[in-house]
Each structure stands twice: as C-alpha cells, then as structure tokens.
C-alpha cells in the first residue's frame, strides 16, 4: 500500500460559517492519514516507540484550490516521497467525488530520539518506506520561513488539556486553531483559495503560554518577492497575506512561524 486513500464525509464540525471545509480540519485529515499509513507501513507510533523513537512534524505547506462543502464525501490521500537529508517527505491531497484535486500538500517529518529530543538519520528507521518517485502532489516545498521584524502582538494561548496530544506537547493541528482565532474571521470565511505554510520550531509543553504575533504583508510586494513561485501553488487573485509567529512567553523562544495567503 504505497499510497493511503480513505473516504471522509464532511460533517458539521469540519466547516465554518461559509459552509466550507476549514484549514484546521484539513490538518486533522492529513494528520490522521499520515498516522494510519505509517502504521500500515510498519513505521507507526508503536513500532517507533519500541526503539525509543517518534515522528514529529517539522514543516508543512498546503494549497487549497477549492474548498469542499458540508455533506460532501471527499477522498483523503497521503504517501511518502523519500528523504531530504534528515527530513522524511510526505505528500497529501484531497479530491472530490469526480476525482478532481481540491487540496494539495507536502510535509517534512523528522524521526526523533524521544529521550534525547534529537532528530535521527533515515538509517535509524527500521521500516522501508516507499519513495513513490514522480508522484508529486506539491512540486516545491515545504517552505522554510525566516523571522519577520514588524510583527505585532495579537493574543496569547496557554497549552491546556485540549491542546496536548499523546506525546505530551501541543498537537500540530492546534497551532492552526490558534492562528485562526487571532485572524479576522472574515478572512477565512470569504477565502476561496488558501496557501498556508508553517514551520514547527520548538515544542510547547503543558502549561506553557505562547504569545501570538502577526503582520499584514503588502500583497504586491509579496508577489514581487516570490514571483517565481506564483505559478499554481498560490491564490490567483490574492486578497490577504499575513505572517505569524508564536513565541513562548517564558523564554521568548519561537515555537512556530507561519504565513497565510488567501484569494477570493
């Protein structure tokens, strides 16, 4: 089973006020697909735990070309795409009932030594993962994001029970909720196309408070700076461009950086 595929109905919890799939739900779908596929391939949670290892998500880039609506049944797919240095690459897509691609994504995962909290080389993984050469959902990425200088504080979140996953830190999808909650609601409600990039930099533990910082980016300047990349993986008519950073309040250490581009 080189490619994982599953049918998923879009239930009420998956949508926002526009009746369309949310960014947070997309991350949840992709997370579950990756976990299920890794288990089938012999590289799941329990298999890695026996060697004191765990998967951690490092980077993710997605492009939402069209948002499905409540009541639709979509196909969520995921597959490994080989290794780039320490990163295990994994692609994703979501397709409608007519097999048309709605959402595409690529993630970079690391194998972590749980005790030392350090990433390991690919040779440490006992399972042989398929590379699926040439089967690309997302031809470039995921993007490495640098720090920005003009961020303004937009709020804060403390990692509580609902944020913490099996590994004892804030789950990757919860960061997306935090970002959604400090963004003008209308930006997500009205968006038809979404490009989203996130880098997970340092884990957030129970009880830690993360300050959320954001900056609105000039659309024309952003497109000029990234002109070579605006060829199918970004909204055709950009409406909003925003940057985000989450900083641990106790240490001022960056927990994540993200960038959002929406199109109408």
C-alpha atoms as one frame of an Amber mdcrd trajectory, in Angstrom:
protein
   0.000   0.000   0.000   2.296   2.756  -1.266  -0.471   5.367  -1.185  -3.040
   5.681   1.588  -6.583   6.564   0.485  -9.732   6.942   2.555 -13.196   8.404
   2.050 -14.162  11.094   4.561 -17.600  12.744   4.893 -17.544  16.445   5.699
 -19.506  16.700   8.911 -20.701  19.787  10.770 -17.522  20.096  12.850 -15.426
  20.341   9.653 -16.930  23.580   8.335 -17.090  27.279   9.200 -19.780  29.913
   8.724 -19.287  29.746   4.938 -20.356  26.058   4.972 -16.888  25.082   3.687
 -14.009  22.978   4.971 -11.730  24.772   7.453  -7.951  24.898   7.426  -7.876
  23.234  10.850  -9.965  20.311   9.563  -7.591  19.855   6.624  -4.678  19.495
   9.028  -6.644  16.975  11.076  -7.478  14.922   7.956  -3.845  14.920   6.844
  -2.583  14.056  10.321  -4.876  11.036  10.591  -3.976   9.846   7.072  -0.249
  10.031   7.843  -0.671   8.157  11.123  -2.764   5.407   9.521  -0.392   4.981
   6.603   2.732   4.910   8.783   1.133   2.145  10.866   0.390   0.047   7.775
   3.972   0.538   6.560   5.432  -0.669   9.865   6.577   2.804  10.909   3.705
   3.812  13.147   3.604   5.050  16.716   4.030   1.679  18.425   6.741   0.448
  16.045   8.864   3.540  16.649   8.182   3.581  20.389   9.806   0.149  20.720
  13.073   1.816  19.639  12.587   4.978  21.684  11.622   6.993  18.600   8.702
   9.126  17.448   7.639  11.091  14.388   7.498  14.876  14.745   6.228  17.324
  12.155   8.736  19.998  11.132   7.244  21.863   8.137   4.013  21.853   6.167
   2.897  23.664   3.000  -0.588  23.329   1.524  -2.606  24.904  -1.257  -6.403
  24.880  -1.176  -7.610  25.371  -4.734 -11.288  24.848  -3.916 -12.972  24.292
  -0.555 -15.479  21.420  -0.388 -18.749  21.964   1.446 -20.767  20.330   4.191
 -22.204  16.968   3.189 -19.630  16.172   0.526 -17.610  12.976   0.774 -14.000
  13.548  -0.197 -11.033  11.238  -0.690  -8.014  11.988   1.504  -4.723  10.529
   0.242  -1.172  10.521   1.561   2.123   8.944   0.530   5.869   9.113   1.361
   8.118  10.982  -1.089  11.583   9.885   0.036  14.140  11.625   2.223  15.804
  15.040   2.013  18.703  14.984   4.482  17.022  14.385   7.877  13.514  15.045
   6.575  11.058  12.329   5.583   8.874  13.973   2.947   5.189  13.124   2.698
   2.605  14.360   0.171  -1.149  14.722   0.594  -4.208  15.589  -1.411  -7.981
  15.839  -1.087 -10.198  15.024  -4.085 -13.894  15.437  -4.739 -16.389  12.826
  -5.942 -15.233  13.352  -9.534 -11.573  12.771  -8.580 -10.670  16.436  -9.028
  -7.953  17.703  -6.703  -9.190  20.268  -4.179  -6.254  20.468  -1.754  -2.571
  19.578  -2.131   0.166  19.484   0.467   3.673  18.411   1.389   5.142  17.923
   4.854   8.619  17.360   6.215   8.777  14.946   9.154  11.649  14.057  11.482
  12.358  10.860  13.387  13.028  11.938  16.965  15.074  10.248  19.679  12.460
  10.671  22.416  14.879  10.579  25.348  17.487  12.949  23.876  14.920  15.089
  22.000  17.169  14.999  18.930  16.385  14.143  15.280  17.820  10.920  13.837
  19.044   9.966  10.377  16.909   7.933   7.998  19.029   4.831   8.639  17.640
   4.683  12.181  14.175   3.855  10.824  13.742   0.089  10.618  10.840   0.169
   8.164  11.469   0.631   4.437   9.256   3.456   3.196   8.241   3.662  -0.484
   9.539   6.738  -2.311   6.724   6.996  -4.880   9.072   8.592  -7.404   7.345
  11.069  -9.677   4.038  11.087  -7.803   4.030  14.692  -6.632   1.130  16.467
  -5.006   3.253  19.512  -4.278   6.284  20.002  -6.529   8.093  22.525  -4.319
   8.339  22.815  -0.568   7.644  22.736   2.181   8.910  26.282   2.672  11.459
  27.321   5.315  10.235  30.573   6.885  12.500  33.285   8.274  11.818  35.706
  11.116   9.978  38.974  10.383  10.671  42.315  12.041   7.309  44.126  12.070
   5.101  41.701  13.940   2.505  42.974  16.421   1.148  41.004  19.350  -2.329
  39.633  18.629  -3.010  37.479  21.672  -1.764  34.503  23.647  -2.693  30.906
  24.367  -1.786  28.590  27.220  -1.341  24.944  26.333  -4.069  23.180  28.300
  -5.620  19.713  28.288  -7.370  20.055  24.907  -4.137  21.164  23.210  -1.914
  18.323  24.405  -1.550  15.094  22.433  -0.216  11.605  23.169   3.397  12.817
  23.097   2.801  15.351  25.865   3.062  18.538  23.831   0.729  20.814  21.878
  -0.551  18.973  18.802   0.405  20.366  15.407  -3.212  20.963  14.379  -3.927
  23.057  17.486  -1.471  25.690  16.249  -3.765  26.130  13.250  -6.699  26.831
  15.555  -4.619  29.396  17.437  -3.778  31.122  14.149  -7.406  31.061  13.009
  -8.512  32.596  16.303  -6.214  35.666  16.071  -7.158  36.316  12.430 -10.077
  38.437  11.278 -12.915  35.942  10.919 -13.943  37.324   7.544 -10.559  36.455
   6.004 -11.172  32.735   6.429 -14.926  32.914   5.884 -14.572  34.625   2.488
 -11.442  32.835   1.248 -11.941  30.529  -1.728  -8.255  29.690  -2.203  -5.701
  29.359   0.600  -1.947  28.943   0.619  -0.571  28.135   4.072   2.979  27.417
   5.229   4.050  26.591   8.763   7.349  25.670  10.438   7.233  23.928  13.826
  10.350  25.108  15.666  10.088  24.157  19.341   7.570  22.039  21.201   5.047
  23.627  23.565   4.558  21.744  26.819   1.527  21.664  29.145   1.062  24.939
  30.988   3.352  26.941  28.720   1.984  30.203  27.356   2.578  31.174  23.734
   2.340  34.795  22.625   0.868  35.089  19.141   2.311  37.751  16.852   1.125
  38.702  13.375   1.857  41.080  10.499  -0.148  42.056   7.425   2.058  41.874
   4.334   1.650  44.114   1.287   0.257  41.868  -1.454   2.088  43.493  -4.367
   5.422  43.414  -2.558   4.885  39.808  -1.537   4.084  38.712  -5.077   7.083
  40.588  -6.459   9.378  38.939  -3.932   8.012  35.479  -4.711   7.268  35.997
  -8.403   8.860  32.722  -9.490   6.639  30.774  -7.063   3.267  32.221  -8.128
   2.638  29.543 -10.742  -0.158  27.356  -9.469   0.553  26.920  -5.767  -0.710
  30.336  -4.660  -4.100  32.108  -4.957  -4.530  33.588  -8.429  -6.111  36.770
  -7.031  -4.549  37.349  -3.620  -6.812  39.065  -1.094  -4.760  38.840   2.112
  -1.177  37.951   3.066  -0.314  37.540   6.743   2.673  36.310   8.724   2.527
  34.754  12.190   4.905  33.764  14.941   4.246  32.002  18.217   6.736  32.764
  20.997   6.992  31.083  24.365   6.386  33.860  26.865   8.811  32.460  29.452
  11.812  32.259  27.120  10.834  34.356  24.046  11.756  31.254  22.024   9.910
  30.844  18.722   7.546  27.859  18.813   6.344  28.250  15.212   6.295  30.569
  12.206   3.561  30.616   9.578   2.388  32.513   6.515  -1.148  32.703   5.132
  -2.244  33.841   1.662  -5.915  33.865   0.717  -7.726  34.514  -2.539 -11.379
  35.255  -3.265
